[in-house]
Amino acid sequence: MTCETIEKATIQMPLDKNNNQDVPLKAVVFNLLGMVSFDLKDSQEAKKAFGESLKIMPEFNVAKENITFLEKGTTTTPVKVPTNDKK
């Protein structure tokens, strides 16, 4: 993959059990960085990473939920990506 191809790559992320959202790969990576930072107890770095994710795609639901969760001061792991399991 070229850098240009990576910049244009998207991943389908679940919105809920029935709907997906196309999210730029770079936004997904920043969201994951935020989750790792949070797990490492680095809330400042987590907030920064979630913010970068939302700069790329302001309507990225999972990142919005994660930053909201973090800002509430909760001490457990932020939102996990929901699954598309229809059980």
DSSP file (Angstrom, degrees, kcal/mol; ACC not computed):
  #  RESIDUE AA STRUCTURE BP1 BP2  ACC     N-H-->O    O-->H-N    N-H-->O    O-->H-N    TCO  KAPPA ALPHA  PHI   PSI    X-CA   Y-CA   Z-CA
    1    1 A M              0   0    0      0, 0.0     2,-0.2     0, 0.0     3,-0.0   0.000 360.0 360.0 360.0 139.9    0.0    0.0    0.0
    2    2 A T     >  -     0   0    0      1,-0.1     4,-2.3     0, 0.0     5,-0.2  -0.506 360.0-108.3 -88.3 165.2    1.2    3.5   -0.7
    3    3 A C  H  > S+     0   0    0      1,-0.2     4,-2.3     2,-0.2     5,-0.1   0.881 121.9  53.8 -59.5 -38.1    0.8    6.4    1.7
    4    4 A E  H  > S+     0   0    0      2,-0.2     4,-1.2     1,-0.2    -1,-0.2   0.899 107.9  49.5 -64.3 -40.8   -1.9    7.8   -0.6
    5    5 A T  H  > S+     0   0    0      1,-0.2     4,-0.8     2,-0.2     3,-0.3   0.904 110.5  50.2 -64.6 -42.0   -3.8    4.5   -0.5
    6    6 A I  H >< S+     0   0    0     -4,-2.3     3,-0.8     1,-0.2    20,-0.3   0.899 106.1  56.0 -63.8 -40.9   -3.6    4.4    3.3
    7    7 A E  H 3< S+     0   0    0     -4,-2.3    -1,-0.2     1,-0.2    -2,-0.2   0.813 113.0  42.0 -60.8 -30.0   -4.9    8.0    3.6
    8    8 A K  H 3< S+     0   0    0     -4,-1.2    -1,-0.2    -3,-0.3    -2,-0.2   0.537  90.1 114.1 -94.6  -8.1   -8.0    7.0    1.6
    9    9 A A    <<  -     0   0    0     -4,-0.8    16,-2.6    -3,-0.8    17,-0.4  -0.348  44.5-170.5 -68.7 142.4   -8.6    3.6    3.3
   10   10 A T  E     -A   24   0A   0     14,-0.3     2,-0.4    15,-0.1    12,-0.1  -0.910  11.7-151.8-129.1 159.8  -11.7    3.2    5.4
   11   11 A I  E     -A   23   0A   0     12,-2.9    12,-2.8    -2,-0.3     2,-0.6  -0.989  23.4-120.5-129.1 138.9  -13.0    0.5    7.8
   12   12 A Q  E     -A   22   0A   0     -2,-0.4    10,-0.2    10,-0.2    -2,-0.0  -0.716  32.9-172.6 -81.4 120.8  -16.6   -0.3    8.5
   13   13 A M  E     -A   21   0A   0      8,-3.3     8,-2.8    -2,-0.6     2,-0.2  -0.914  27.6-108.3-112.3 139.4  -17.3    0.2   12.2
   14   14 A P  E     -A   20   0A   0      0, 0.0     6,-0.3     0, 0.0    48,-0.1  -0.435  25.5-175.4 -69.8 136.7  -20.6   -0.8   13.7
   15   15 A L  S    S-     0   0    0      4,-3.2     2,-0.2     1,-0.4     5,-0.2   0.799  76.0 -31.8 -89.4 -42.3  -23.0    2.0   14.8
   16   16 A D  S    S-     0   0    0      3,-1.5    -1,-0.4    66,-0.1     3,-0.2  -0.808  88.5 -63.2-156.6-165.8  -25.3   -0.6   16.3
   17   17 A K  S    S+     0   0    0     -2,-0.2     3,-0.1     1,-0.2     0, 0.0   0.712 132.3  30.3 -67.2 -18.7  -26.4   -4.2   15.6
   18   18 A N  S    S+     0   0    0      1,-0.1     2,-0.4     2,-0.0    -1,-0.2   0.539 112.6  59.0-117.9  -9.1  -27.8   -3.3   12.2
   19   19 A N        -     0   0    0     -3,-0.2    -4,-3.2     2,-0.0    -3,-1.5  -0.949  55.6-160.6-131.6 145.3  -25.8   -0.3   10.9
   20   20 A N  E     -A   14   0A   0     -2,-0.4     2,-0.4    -6,-0.3    -8,-0.1  -0.763   8.4-145.9-117.2 165.1  -22.2    0.4   10.0
   21   21 A Q  E     -A   13   0A   0     -8,-2.8    -8,-3.3    -2,-0.3     2,-0.6  -0.999  17.3-130.2-132.3 128.0  -20.2    3.5    9.6
   22   22 A D  E     -A   12   0A   0     -2,-0.4   -10,-0.2   -10,-0.2   -12,-0.0  -0.706  34.4-176.2 -78.5 119.8  -17.3    3.9    7.1
   23   23 A V  E     -A   11   0A   0    -12,-2.8   -12,-2.9    -2,-0.6     5,-0.1  -0.960  30.4-107.8-122.6 132.8  -14.5    5.4    9.1
   24   24 A P  E >>  -A   10   0A   0      0, 0.0     4,-1.8     0, 0.0     3,-0.7  -0.313  28.5-124.6 -56.6 139.0  -11.1    6.5    7.8
   25   25 A L  H 3> S+     0   0    0    -16,-2.6     4,-2.5   -19,-0.3     5,-0.2   0.871 110.5  57.2 -52.8 -41.6   -8.3    4.1    8.9
   26   26 A K  H 3> S+     0   0    0    -17,-0.4     4,-2.1   -20,-0.3    -1,-0.3   0.873 105.4  50.2 -61.6 -37.8   -6.4    6.9   10.4
   27   27 A A  H <> S+     0   0    0     -3,-0.7     4,-2.0     2,-0.2    -1,-0.2   0.889 110.2  50.4 -67.0 -39.3   -9.3    7.9   12.7
   28   28 A V  H  X S+     0   0    0     -4,-1.8     4,-2.5     2,-0.2    -2,-0.2   0.908 109.2  51.5 -64.0 -42.2   -9.7    4.2   13.8
   29   29 A V  H  X S+     0   0    0     -4,-2.5     4,-2.4     1,-0.2    -2,-0.2   0.917 109.8  48.7 -63.4 -43.8   -5.9    4.1   14.6
   30   30 A F  H  X S+     0   0    0     -4,-2.1     4,-2.2     2,-0.2    -1,-0.2   0.889 110.4  52.2 -63.7 -37.6   -6.1    7.2   16.8
   31   31 A N  H  X S+     0   0    0     -4,-2.0     4,-2.0     2,-0.2    -2,-0.2   0.921 110.1  47.9 -63.3 -42.9   -9.2    5.8   18.6
   32   32 A L  H  X S+     0   0    0     -4,-2.5     4,-2.5     2,-0.2    -2,-0.2   0.894 109.2  53.8 -64.3 -39.0   -7.3    2.6   19.3
   33   33 A L  H  X S+     0   0    0     -4,-2.4     4,-2.8     1,-0.2    -1,-0.2   0.901 107.7  51.6 -59.9 -40.8   -4.3    4.7   20.5
   34   34 A G  H  X S+     0   0    0     -4,-2.2     4,-2.3     2,-0.2    -1,-0.2   0.899 109.2  49.3 -61.9 -41.4   -6.7    6.5   22.9
   35   35 A M  H  X S+     0   0    0     -4,-2.0     4,-2.3     2,-0.2    -2,-0.2   0.903 112.7  47.1 -66.5 -41.0   -8.0    3.2   24.2
   36   36 A V  H  X S+     0   0    0     -4,-2.5     4,-1.7     2,-0.2    -2,-0.2   0.927 111.9  50.8 -65.2 -44.3   -4.5    1.9   24.8
   37   37 A S  H  <>S+     0   0    0     -4,-2.8     5,-2.9     1,-0.2    -2,-0.2   0.908 110.2  49.9 -60.0 -42.0   -3.4    5.1   26.5
   38   38 A F  H ><5S+     0   0    0     -4,-2.3     3,-2.0     1,-0.2    -1,-0.2   0.926 108.4  51.9 -62.9 -44.5   -6.5    4.9   28.7
   39   39 A D  H 3<5S+     0   0    0     -4,-2.3    -1,-0.2     1,-0.3    -2,-0.2   0.809 107.3  53.9 -61.1 -29.3   -5.7    1.3   29.7
   40   40 A L  T 3<5S-     0   0    0     -4,-1.7    -1,-0.3    -5,-0.1    -2,-0.2   0.284 121.1-111.8 -87.7  10.6   -2.1    2.5   30.6
   41   41 A K  T < 5S+     0   0    0     -3,-2.0     2,-0.7     1,-0.2    -3,-0.2   0.767  78.1 131.7  66.1  28.3   -3.7    5.2   32.9
   42   42 A D     >< +     0   0    0     -5,-2.9     4,-2.3     1,-0.2     5,-0.2  -0.693  22.7 167.2-110.1  77.4   -2.6    8.1   30.6
   43   43 A S  H  > S+     0   0    0     -2,-0.7     4,-2.7     1,-0.2     5,-0.2   0.834  73.1  56.7 -61.4 -35.6   -5.9   10.0   30.4
   44   44 A Q  H  > S+     0   0    0      2,-0.2     4,-1.9     1,-0.2    -1,-0.2   0.931 111.1  42.5 -63.6 -45.6   -4.2   13.1   28.9
   45   45 A E  H  > S+     0   0    0      2,-0.2     4,-2.4     1,-0.2    -2,-0.2   0.867 113.3  54.1 -68.5 -36.0   -2.8   11.1   26.0
   46   46 A A  H  X S+     0   0    0     -4,-2.3     4,-2.8     2,-0.2     5,-0.2   0.937 108.8  47.7 -62.5 -47.1   -6.1    9.2   25.6
   47   47 A K  H  X S+     0   0    0     -4,-2.7     4,-2.3     1,-0.2    -1,-0.2   0.900 111.7  50.9 -61.2 -41.0   -8.0   12.4   25.3
   48   48 A K  H  X S+     0   0    0     -4,-1.9     4,-2.2    -5,-0.2    -1,-0.2   0.921 112.0  46.8 -62.0 -44.9   -5.5   13.8   22.8
   49   49 A A  H  X S+     0   0    0     -4,-2.4     4,-2.2     2,-0.2    -2,-0.2   0.916 112.3  48.8 -66.5 -43.8   -5.8   10.6   20.7
   50   50 A F  H  X S+     0   0    0     -4,-2.8     4,-2.0     1,-0.2    -1,-0.2   0.900 111.2  52.3 -61.7 -39.0   -9.6   10.6   20.8
   51   51 A G  H  X S+     0   0    0     -4,-2.3     4,-1.7    -5,-0.2    -2,-0.2   0.895 107.6  50.4 -63.0 -41.1   -9.6   14.2   19.8
   52   52 A E  H  X S+     0   0    0     -4,-2.2     4,-1.6     2,-0.2    -1,-0.2   0.900 108.7  53.2 -63.3 -39.8   -7.3   13.5   16.8
   53   53 A S  H  X S+     0   0    0     -4,-2.2     4,-2.0     1,-0.2    -2,-0.2   0.915 110.3  47.0 -59.9 -43.1   -9.7   10.8   15.7
   54   54 A L  H  < S+     0   0    0     -4,-2.0    -1,-0.2     1,-0.2    -2,-0.2   0.746 104.6  60.1 -74.7 -23.5  -12.6   13.2   15.9
   55   55 A K  H  < S+     0   0    0     -4,-1.7    -1,-0.2     2,-0.2    -2,-0.2   0.885 109.7  44.3 -65.5 -37.4  -10.6   15.9   13.9
   56   56 A I  H  < S+     0   0    0     -4,-1.6    -2,-0.2     1,-0.3    -1,-0.2   0.905 138.1   7.3 -72.7 -42.7  -10.4   13.4   11.1
   57   57 A M    ><  -     0   0    0     -4,-2.0     3,-2.1    -5,-0.2    -1,-0.3  -0.748  63.9-172.2-144.3  91.8  -14.0   12.3   11.4
   58   58 A P  T 3  S+     0   0    0      0, 0.0    -4,-0.1     0, 0.0    -1,-0.1   0.730  87.3  55.5 -58.4 -23.6  -16.2   14.4   13.8
   59   59 A E  T 3  S+     0   0    0     -5,-0.1     2,-1.0     4,-0.0     3,-0.1   0.250  70.0 130.2 -95.4  13.8  -19.1   12.0   13.4
   60   60 A F    <>  -     0   0    0     -3,-2.1     4,-2.2     1,-0.2     5,-0.2  -0.570  45.4-159.9 -70.7 102.4  -17.1    8.8   14.4
   61   61 A N  H  > S+     0   0    0     -2,-1.0     4,-2.6     1,-0.2     5,-0.2   0.874  82.4  50.1 -55.9 -48.9  -19.5    7.4   17.0
   62   62 A V  H  > S+     0   0    0      1,-0.2     4,-2.5     2,-0.2    -1,-0.2   0.912 112.4  47.6 -62.0 -43.4  -17.1    5.2   18.9
   63   63 A A  H  > S+     0   0    0      2,-0.2     4,-2.5     1,-0.2     5,-0.2   0.891 111.2  51.8 -65.1 -39.0  -14.6    8.0   19.3
   64   64 A K  H  X S+     0   0    0     -4,-2.2     4,-2.0     1,-0.2    -2,-0.2   0.923 111.8  46.6 -62.2 -43.4  -17.3   10.4   20.4
   65   65 A E  H  X S+     0   0    0     -4,-2.6     4,-2.6     1,-0.2    -2,-0.2   0.903 112.0  51.7 -64.9 -40.5  -18.5    7.9   23.0
   66   66 A N  H  X S+     0   0    0     -4,-2.5     4,-2.4    -5,-0.2    -2,-0.2   0.920 111.0  45.2 -64.5 -44.1  -14.9    7.3   24.2
   67   67 A I  H  X S+     0   0    0     -4,-2.5     4,-2.4     2,-0.2    -1,-0.2   0.880 113.7  50.3 -70.0 -35.4  -14.1   10.9   24.7
   68   68 A T  H  X S+     0   0    0     -4,-2.0     4,-1.2    -5,-0.2    -2,-0.2   0.928 111.1  49.7 -63.1 -45.0  -17.4   11.5   26.5
   69   69 A F  H  <>S+     0   0    0     -4,-2.6     5,-1.2     1,-0.2     3,-0.4   0.916 112.2  47.7 -57.9 -46.7  -16.7    8.5   28.7
   70   70 A L  H ><5S+     0   0    0     -4,-2.4     3,-1.6     1,-0.2    -1,-0.2   0.897 107.9  54.4 -63.7 -42.5  -13.2    9.8   29.5
   71   71 A E  H 3<5S+     0   0    0     -4,-2.4    -1,-0.2     1,-0.3    -2,-0.2   0.736  98.4  64.0 -67.3 -22.5  -14.4   13.4   30.3
   72   72 A K  T 3<5S-     0   0    0     -4,-1.2    -1,-0.3    -3,-0.4    -2,-0.2   0.603 112.5-120.6 -75.8 -10.3  -16.9   12.0   32.8
   73   73 A G  T < 5 +     0   0    0     -3,-1.6    -3,-0.2    -4,-0.3    -2,-0.1   0.685  51.6 164.8  81.7  18.2  -13.9   10.8   34.8
   74   74 A T      < -     0   0    0     -5,-1.2    -1,-0.2     1,-0.1    -2,-0.0  -0.408  29.7-151.8 -68.0 146.1  -14.8    7.1   34.8
   75   75 A T        +     0   0    0     -2,-0.1     2,-0.2     2,-0.1    -1,-0.1   0.432  65.7  84.4-104.1  -0.1  -11.9    4.8   35.7
   76   76 A T  S    S-     0   0    0      1,-0.2    -2,-0.0     0, 0.0   -37,-0.0  -0.559  96.1 -66.8 -97.5 169.4  -12.8    1.7   33.8
   77   77 A T        -     0   0    0     -2,-0.2    -1,-0.2     1,-0.1     3,-0.1  -0.174  57.8-112.3 -55.8 139.6  -12.0    1.0   30.2
   78   78 A P        -     0   0    0      0, 0.0   -12,-0.1     0, 0.0    -1,-0.1   0.040  57.3 -48.2 -64.0 179.9  -13.8    3.2   27.6
   79   79 A V        -     0   0    0    -17,-0.2     2,-0.3   -14,-0.1   -13,-0.1  -0.188  56.0-142.8 -52.7 133.1  -16.4    2.0   25.2
   80   80 A K        -     0   0    0     -3,-0.1    -1,-0.1     1,-0.1   -14,-0.0  -0.653  33.2 -90.7 -92.4 157.1  -15.5   -1.1   23.3
   81   81 A V        -     0   0    0     -2,-0.3   -66,-0.1     1,-0.1    -1,-0.1  -0.534  46.6-122.8 -68.8 125.7  -16.5   -1.5   19.6
   82   82 A P        -     0   0    0      0, 0.0     2,-0.2     0, 0.0    -1,-0.1  -0.310  24.9-123.8 -66.8 154.9  -20.0   -3.1   19.5
   83   83 A T        -     0   0    0      2,-0.1   -70,-0.0     1,-0.1     0, 0.0  -0.561   6.8-129.8 -95.9 163.9  -20.3   -6.3   17.5
   84   84 A N        +     0   0    0     -2,-0.2     2,-0.1   -66,-0.1    -1,-0.1   0.211  60.0 137.8 -94.6  13.7  -22.6   -7.1   14.7
   85   85 A D        -     0   0    0      1,-0.1    -2,-0.1     2,-0.1   -68,-0.0  -0.414  41.1-160.4 -62.1 130.7  -23.7  -10.3   16.3
   86   86 A K              0   0    0      1,-0.2    -1,-0.1    -2,-0.1    -2,-0.0  -0.267 360.0 360.0-108.0  45.2  -27.5  -10.6   15.9
   87   87 A K              0   0    0      0, 0.0    -1,-0.2     0, 0.0    -2,-0.1   0.456 360.0 360.0 -79.5 360.0  -28.0  -13.1   18.7
